[in-house]
Amino acid sequence: MRRVLKPGGLLLLTTHGFTSVGDFVRRNMLRRRDAATLAHALLRGEHAFQPRFGSGGDWGVVDPEWGMGYMTPEWLLPRVRAGWTPLLYEPGRLQANQDLYVLEKDQTP
């Protein structure tokens, strides 16, 4: 996105985080044991990954590395900060599930 957006351009992105873990448990889409494993990884400041789609894949993508990634702002922002200014973070903003981030591309190239 750094190559595509002009300086001052806005990047909106969503991620799964703590809100997603809780939402998936409430909707019986995630077992409590798996939720605890994900939550502990997030609390340790790690990125968490869960292969979810099995042999049927997701939307036609069948790949053992295709799944659900979970992260916190503390994990994500240091990794994207070079060249970007975080403007907004709203946990659970998208459908009371995904966290919303708005980043502005820095003015200097």
MODELLER restraints for C-alpha pairs under 7 A, 6 or more apart:
rsr = mdl.restraints
at = mdl.atoms
rsr.add(forms.Gaussian(group=physical.xy_distance, feature=features.Distance(at['CA:7:A'], at['CA:105:A']), mean=5.30, stdev=0.5))
rsr.add(forms.Gaussian(group=physical.xy_distance, feature=features.Distance(at['CA:7:A'], at['CA:106:A']), mean=5.61, stdev=0.5))
rsr.add(forms.Gaussian(group=physical.xy_distance, feature=features.Distance(at['CA:7:A'], at['CA:107:A']), mean=4.54, stdev=0.5))
rsr.add(forms.Gaussian(group=physical.xy_distance, feature=features.Distance(at['CA:7:A'], at['CA:108:A']), mean=6.86, stdev=0.5))
rsr.add(forms.Gaussian(group=physical.xy_distance, feature=features.Distance(at['CA:8:A'], at['CA:104:A']), mean=5.68, stdev=0.5))
rsr.add(forms.Gaussian(group=physical.xy_distance, feature=features.Distance(at['CA:8:A'], at['CA:105:A']), mean=5.01, stdev=0.5))
rsr.add(forms.Gaussian(group=physical.xy_distance, feature=features.Distance(at['CA:8:A'], at['CA:106:A']), mean=5.88, stdev=0.5))
rsr.add(forms.Gaussian(group=physical.xy_distance, feature=features.Distance(at['CA:8:A'], at['CA:107:A']), mean=5.51, stdev=0.5))
rsr.add(forms.Gaussian(group=physical.xy_distance, feature=features.Distance(at['CA:9:A'], at['CA:104:A']), mean=5.65, stdev=0.5))
rsr.add(forms.Gaussian(group=physical.xy_distance, feature=features.Distance(at['CA:9:A'], at['CA:105:A']), mean=5.39, stdev=0.5))
rsr.add(forms.Gaussian(group=physical.xy_distance, feature=features.Distance(at['CA:10:A'], at['CA:102:A']), mean=6.60, stdev=0.5))
rsr.add(forms.Gaussian(group=physical.xy_distance, feature=features.Distance(at['CA:10:A'], at['CA:103:A']), mean=5.66, stdev=0.5))
rsr.add(forms.Gaussian(group=physical.xy_distance, feature=features.Distance(at['CA:10:A'], at['CA:104:A']), mean=4.57, stdev=0.5))
rsr.add(forms.Gaussian(group=physical.xy_distance, feature=features.Distance(at['CA:10:A'], at['CA:105:A']), mean=6.34, stdev=0.5))
rsr.add(forms.Gaussian(group=physical.xy_distance, feature=features.Distance(at['CA:11:A'], at['CA:102:A']), mean=5.61, stdev=0.5))
rsr.add(forms.Gaussian(group=physical.xy_distance, feature=features.Distance(at['CA:11:A'], at['CA:103:A']), mean=5.08, stdev=0.5))
rsr.add(forms.Gaussian(group=physical.xy_distance, feature=features.Distance(at['CA:11:A'], at['CA:104:A']), mean=6.23, stdev=0.5))
rsr.add(forms.Gaussian(group=physical.xy_distance, feature=features.Distance(at['CA:12:A'], at['CA:101:A']), mean=5.70, stdev=0.5))
rsr.add(forms.Gaussian(group=physical.xy_distance, feature=features.Distance(at['CA:12:A'], at['CA:102:A']), mean=4.61, stdev=0.5))
rsr.add(forms.Gaussian(group=physical.xy_distance, feature=features.Distance(at['CA:12:A'], at['CA:103:A']), mean=6.52, stdev=0.5))
rsr.add(forms.Gaussian(group=physical.xy_distance, feature=features.Distance(at['CA:13:A'], at['CA:100:A']), mean=5.95, stdev=0.5))
rsr.add(forms.Gaussian(group=physical.xy_distance, feature=features.Distance(at['CA:13:A'], at['CA:101:A']), mean=5.31, stdev=0.5))
rsr.add(forms.Gaussian(group=physical.xy_distance, feature=features.Distance(at['CA:13:A'], at['CA:102:A']), mean=6.60, stdev=0.5))
rsr.add(forms.Gaussian(group=physical.xy_distance, feature=features.Distance(at['CA:14:A'], at['CA:98:A']), mean=5.86, stdev=0.5))
rsr.add(forms.Gaussian(group=physical.xy_distance, feature=features.Distance(at['CA:14:A'], at['CA:99:A']), mean=5.29, stdev=0.5))
rsr.add(forms.Gaussian(group=physical.xy_distance, feature=features.Distance(at['CA:14:A'], at['CA:100:A']), mean=4.65, stdev=0.5))
rsr.add(forms.Gaussian(group=physical.xy_distance, feature=features.Distance(at['CA:14:A'], at['CA:101:A']), mean=6.15, stdev=0.5))
rsr.add(forms.Gaussian(group=physical.xy_distance, feature=features.Distance(at['CA:15:A'], at['CA:70:A']), mean=6.72, stdev=0.5))
rsr.add(forms.Gaussian(group=physical.xy_distance, feature=features.Distance(at['CA:15:A'], at['CA:71:A']), mean=6.87, stdev=0.5))
rsr.add(forms.Gaussian(group=physical.xy_distance, feature=features.Distance(at['CA:15:A'], at['CA:98:A']), mean=5.45, stdev=0.5))
rsr.add(forms.Gaussian(group=physical.xy_distance, feature=features.Distance(at['CA:15:A'], at['CA:99:A']), mean=5.26, stdev=0.5))
rsr.add(forms.Gaussian(group=physical.xy_distance, feature=features.Distance(at['CA:15:A'], at['CA:100:A']), mean=6.86, stdev=0.5))
rsr.add(forms.Gaussian(group=physical.xy_distance, feature=features.Distance(at['CA:16:A'], at['CA:69:A']), mean=6.56, stdev=0.5))
rsr.add(forms.Gaussian(group=physical.xy_distance, feature=features.Distance(at['CA:16:A'], at['CA:70:A']), mean=4.71, stdev=0.5))
rsr.add(forms.Gaussian(group=physical.xy_distance, feature=features.Distance(at['CA:16:A'], at['CA:71:A']), mean=6.25, stdev=0.5))
rsr.add(forms.Gaussian(group=physical.xy_distance, feature=features.Distance(at['CA:16:A'], at['CA:98:A']), mean=5.03, stdev=0.5))
rsr.add(forms.Gaussian(group=physical.xy_distance, feature=features.Distance(at['CA:16:A'], at['CA:99:A']), mean=6.13, stdev=0.5))
rsr.add(forms.Gaussian(group=physical.xy_distance, feature=features.Distance(at['CA:17:A'], at['CA:70:A']), mean=5.06, stdev=0.5))
rsr.add(forms.Gaussian(group=physical.xy_distance, feature=features.Distance(at['CA:17:A'], at['CA:71:A']), mean=5.16, stdev=0.5))
rsr.add(forms.Gaussian(group=physical.xy_distance, feature=features.Distance(at['CA:17:A'], at['CA:72:A']), mean=5.70, stdev=0.5))
rsr.add(forms.Gaussian(group=physical.xy_distance, feature=features.Distance(at['CA:17:A'], at['CA:98:A']), mean=6.91, stdev=0.5))
rsr.add(forms.Gaussian(group=physical.xy_distance, feature=features.Distance(at['CA:17:A'], at['CA:99:A']), mean=6.60, stdev=0.5))
rsr.add(forms.Gaussian(group=physical.xy_distance, feature=features.Distance(at['CA:18:A'], at['CA:39:A']), mean=6.74, stdev=0.5))
rsr.add(forms.Gaussian(group=physical.xy_distance, feature=features.Distance(at['CA:19:A'], at['CA:91:A']), mean=6.72, stdev=0.5))
rsr.add(forms.Gaussian(group=physical.xy_distance, feature=features.Distance(at['CA:19:A'], at['CA:92:A']), mean=5.48, stdev=0.5))
rsr.add(forms.Gaussian(group=physical.xy_distance, feature=features.Distance(at['CA:19:A'], at['CA:97:A']), mean=5.63, stdev=0.5))
rsr.add(forms.Gaussian(group=physical.xy_distance, feature=features.Distance(at['CA:19:A'], at['CA:98:A']), mean=6.99, stdev=0.5))
rsr.add(forms.Gaussian(group=physical.xy_distance, feature=features.Distance(at['CA:20:A'], at['CA:97:A']), mean=4.65, stdev=0.5))
rsr.add(forms.Gaussian(group=physical.xy_distance, feature=features.Distance(at['CA:20:A'], at['CA:98:A']), mean=5.93, stdev=0.5))
rsr.add(forms.Gaussian(group=physical.xy_distance, feature=features.Distance(at['CA:21:A'], at['CA:35:A']), mean=5.96, stdev=0.5))
rsr.add(forms.Gaussian(group=physical.xy_distance, feature=features.Distance(at['CA:23:A'], at['CA:97:A']), mean=6.10, stdev=0.5))
rsr.add(forms.Gaussian(group=physical.xy_distance, feature=features.Distance(at['CA:24:A'], at['CA:30:A']), mean=5.27, stdev=0.5))
rsr.add(forms.Gaussian(group=physical.xy_distance, feature=features.Distance(at['CA:25:A'], at['CA:31:A']), mean=6.34, stdev=0.5))
rsr.add(forms.Gaussian(group=physical.xy_distance, feature=features.Distance(at['CA:25:A'], at['CA:32:A']), mean=6.48, stdev=0.5))
rsr.add(forms.Gaussian(group=physical.xy_distance, feature=features.Distance(at['CA:38:A'], at['CA:48:A']), mean=5.91, stdev=0.5))
rsr.add(forms.Gaussian(group=physical.xy_distance, feature=features.Distance(at['CA:41:A'], at['CA:47:A']), mean=6.79, stdev=0.5))
rsr.add(forms.Gaussian(group=physical.xy_distance, feature=features.Distance(at['CA:41:A'], at['CA:48:A']), mean=6.01, stdev=0.5))
rsr.add(forms.Gaussian(group=physical.xy_distance, feature=features.Distance(at['CA:42:A'], at['CA:48:A']), mean=6.70, stdev=0.5))
rsr.add(forms.Gaussian(group=physical.xy_distance, feature=features.Distance(at['CA:42:A'], at['CA:71:A']), mean=6.44, stdev=0.5))
rsr.add(forms.Gaussian(group=physical.xy_distance, feature=features.Distance(at['CA:42:A'], at['CA:72:A']), mean=6.62, stdev=0.5))
rsr.add(forms.Gaussian(group=physical.xy_distance, feature=features.Distance(at['CA:45:A'], at['CA:74:A']), mean=6.88, stdev=0.5))
rsr.add(forms.Gaussian(group=physical.xy_distance, feature=features.Distance(at['CA:45:A'], at['CA:75:A']), mean=6.02, stdev=0.5))
rsr.add(forms.Gaussian(group=physical.xy_distance, feature=features.Distance(at['CA:46:A'], at['CA:75:A']), mean=6.52, stdev=0.5))
rsr.add(forms.Gaussian(group=physical.xy_distance, feature=features.Distance(at['CA:47:A'], at['CA:70:A']), mean=5.93, stdev=0.5))
rsr.add(forms.Gaussian(group=physical.xy_distance, feature=features.Distance(at['CA:47:A'], at['CA:71:A']), mean=4.99, stdev=0.5))
rsr.add(forms.Gaussian(group=physical.xy_distance, feature=features.Distance(at['CA:47:A'], at['CA:75:A']), mean=6.75, stdev=0.5))
rsr.add(forms.Gaussian(group=physical.xy_distance, feature=features.Distance(at['CA:48:A'], at['CA:69:A']), mean=5.76, stdev=0.5))
rsr.add(forms.Gaussian(group=physical.xy_distance, feature=features.Distance(at['CA:48:A'], at['CA:70:A']), mean=4.99, stdev=0.5))
rsr.add(forms.Gaussian(group=physical.xy_distance, feature=features.Distance(at['CA:48:A'], at['CA:71:A']), mean=6.47, stdev=0.5))
rsr.add(forms.Gaussian(group=physical.xy_distance, feature=features.Distance(at['CA:49:A'], at['CA:67:A']), mean=6.98, stdev=0.5))
rsr.add(forms.Gaussian(group=physical.xy_distance, feature=features.Distance(at['CA:49:A'], at['CA:68:A']), mean=5.70, stdev=0.5))
rsr.add(forms.Gaussian(group=physical.xy_distance, feature=features.Distance(at['CA:49:A'], at['CA:69:A']), mean=4.47, stdev=0.5))
rsr.add(forms.Gaussian(group=physical.xy_distance, feature=features.Distance(at['CA:49:A'], at['CA:70:A']), mean=6.18, stdev=0.5))
rsr.add(forms.Gaussian(group=physical.xy_distance, feature=features.Distance(at['CA:50:A'], at['CA:67:A']), mean=5.65, stdev=0.5))
rsr.add(forms.Gaussian(group=physical.xy_distance, feature=features.Distance(at['CA:50:A'], at['CA:68:A']), mean=5.22, stdev=0.5))
rsr.add(forms.Gaussian(group=physical.xy_distance, feature=features.Distance(at['CA:50:A'], at['CA:69:A']), mean=6.49, stdev=0.5))
rsr.add(forms.Gaussian(group=physical.xy_distance, feature=features.Distance(at['CA:51:A'], at['CA:65:A']), mean=6.79, stdev=0.5))
rsr.add(forms.Gaussian(group=physical.xy_distance, feature=features.Distance(at['CA:51:A'], at['CA:66:A']), mean=6.26, stdev=0.5))
rsr.add(forms.Gaussian(group=physical.xy_distance, feature=features.Distance(at['CA:51:A'], at['CA:67:A']), mean=4.21, stdev=0.5))
rsr.add(forms.Gaussian(group=physical.xy_distance, feature=features.Distance(at['CA:51:A'], at['CA:68:A']), mean=6.31, stdev=0.5))
rsr.add(forms.Gaussian(group=physical.xy_distance, feature=features.Distance(at['CA:52:A'], at['CA:67:A']), mean=4.95, stdev=0.5))
rsr.add(forms.Gaussian(group=physical.xy_distance, feature=features.Distance(at['CA:52:A'], at['CA:68:A']), mean=6.56, stdev=0.5))
rsr.add(forms.Gaussian(group=physical.xy_distance, feature=features.Distance(at['CA:53:A'], at['CA:67:A']), mean=6.35, stdev=0.5))
rsr.add(forms.Gaussian(group=physical.xy_distance, feature=features.Distance(at['CA:55:A'], at['CA:62:A']), mean=6.57, stdev=0.5))
rsr.add(forms.Gaussian(group=physical.xy_distance, feature=features.Distance(at['CA:56:A'], at['CA:62:A']), mean=6.49, stdev=0.5))
rsr.add(forms.Gaussian(group=physical.xy_distance, feature=features.Distance(at['CA:57:A'], at['CA:63:A']), mean=6.81, stdev=0.5))
rsr.add(forms.Gaussian(group=physical.xy_distance, feature=features.Distance(at['CA:83:A'], at['CA:105:A']), mean=6.01, stdev=0.5))
rsr.add(forms.Gaussian(group=physical.xy_distance, feature=features.Distance(at['CA:83:A'], at['CA:106:A']), mean=5.24, stdev=0.5))
rsr.add(forms.Gaussian(group=physical.xy_distance, feature=features.Distance(at['CA:84:A'], at['CA:103:A']), mean=5.95, stdev=0.5))
rsr.add(forms.Gaussian(group=physical.xy_distance, feature=features.Distance(at['CA:84:A'], at['CA:104:A']), mean=5.42, stdev=0.5))
rsr.add(forms.Gaussian(group=physical.xy_distance, feature=features.Distance(at['CA:84:A'], at['CA:105:A']), mean=4.62, stdev=0.5))
rsr.add(forms.Gaussian(group=physical.xy_distance, feature=features.Distance(at['CA:84:A'], at['CA:106:A']), mean=5.27, stdev=0.5))
rsr.add(forms.Gaussian(group=physical.xy_distance, feature=features.Distance(at['CA:85:A'], at['CA:103:A']), mean=5.47, stdev=0.5))
rsr.add(forms.Gaussian(group=physical.xy_distance, feature=features.Distance(at['CA:85:A'], at['CA:104:A']), mean=5.08, stdev=0.5))
rsr.add(forms.Gaussian(group=physical.xy_distance, feature=features.Distance(at['CA:85:A'], at['CA:105:A']), mean=6.45, stdev=0.5))
rsr.add(forms.Gaussian(group=physical.xy_distance, feature=features.Distance(at['CA:85:A'], at['CA:106:A']), mean=6.45, stdev=0.5))
rsr.add(forms.Gaussian(group=physical.xy_distance, feature=features.Distance(at['CA:86:A'], at['CA:102:A']), mean=6.19, stdev=0.5))
rsr.add(forms.Gaussian(group=physical.xy_distance, feature=features.Distance(at['CA:86:A'], at['CA:103:A']), mean=4.45, stdev=0.5))
rsr.add(forms.Gaussian(group=physical.xy_distance, feature=features.Distance(at['CA:86:A'], at['CA:104:A']), mean=6.38, stdev=0.5))
rsr.add(forms.Gaussian(group=physical.xy_distance, feature=features.Distance(at['CA:87:A'], at['CA:102:A']), mean=5.48, stdev=0.5))
rsr.add(forms.Gaussian(group=physical.xy_distance, feature=features.Distance(at['CA:87:A'], at['CA:103:A']), mean=5.51, stdev=0.5))
rsr.add(forms.Gaussian(group=physical.xy_distance, feature=features.Distance(at['CA:87:A'], at['CA:104:A']), mean=6.75, stdev=0.5))
rsr.add(forms.Gaussian(group=physical.xy_distance, feature=features.Distance(at['CA:88:A'], at['CA:101:A']), mean=5.49, stdev=0.5))
rsr.add(forms.Gaussian(group=physical.xy_distance, feature=features.Distance(at['CA:88:A'], at['CA:102:A']), mean=4.99, stdev=0.5))
rsr.add(forms.Gaussian(group=physical.xy_distance, feature=features.Distance(at['CA:89:A'], at['CA:100:A']), mean=5.64, stdev=0.5))
rsr.add(forms.Gaussian(group=physical.xy_distance, feature=features.Distance(at['CA:89:A'], at['CA:101:A']), mean=4.65, stdev=0.5))
rsr.add(forms.Gaussian(group=physical.xy_distance, feature=features.Distance(at['CA:89:A'], at['CA:102:A']), mean=6.70, stdev=0.5))
rsr.add(forms.Gaussian(group=physical.xy_distance, feature=features.Distance(at['CA:90:A'], at['CA:99:A']), mean=5.71, stdev=0.5))
rsr.add(forms.Gaussian(group=physical.xy_distance, feature=features.Distance(at['CA:90:A'], at['CA:100:A']), mean=5.15, stdev=0.5))
rsr.add(forms.Gaussian(group=physical.xy_distance, feature=features.Distance(at['CA:90:A'], at['CA:101:A']), mean=6.68, stdev=0.5))
rsr.add(forms.Gaussian(group=physical.xy_distance, feature=features.Distance(at['CA:91:A'], at['CA:98:A']), mean=6.85, stdev=0.5))
rsr.add(forms.Gaussian(group=physical.xy_distance, feature=features.Distance(at['CA:91:A'], at['CA:99:A']), mean=4.22, stdev=0.5))
rsr.add(forms.Gaussian(group=physical.xy_distance, feature=features.Distance(at['CA:91:A'], at['CA:100:A']), mean=6.31, stdev=0.5))
rsr.add(forms.Gaussian(group=physical.xy_distance, feature=features.Distance(at['CA:92:A'], at['CA:98:A']), mean=4.75, stdev=0.5))
rsr.add(forms.Gaussian(group=physical.xy_distance, feature=features.Distance(at['CA:92:A'], at['CA:99:A']), mean=4.59, stdev=0.5))
rsr.add(forms.Gaussian(group=physical.xy_distance, feature=features.Distance(at['CA:93:A'], at['CA:99:A']), mean=5.54, stdev=0.5))
rsr.add(forms.Gaussian(group=physical.xy_distance, feature=features.Distance(at['CA:93:A'], at['CA:100:A']), mean=5.82, stdev=0.5))
rsr.add(forms.Gaussian(group=physical.xy_distance, feature=features.Distance(at['CA:94:A'], at['CA:100:A']), mean=6.73, stdev=0.5))
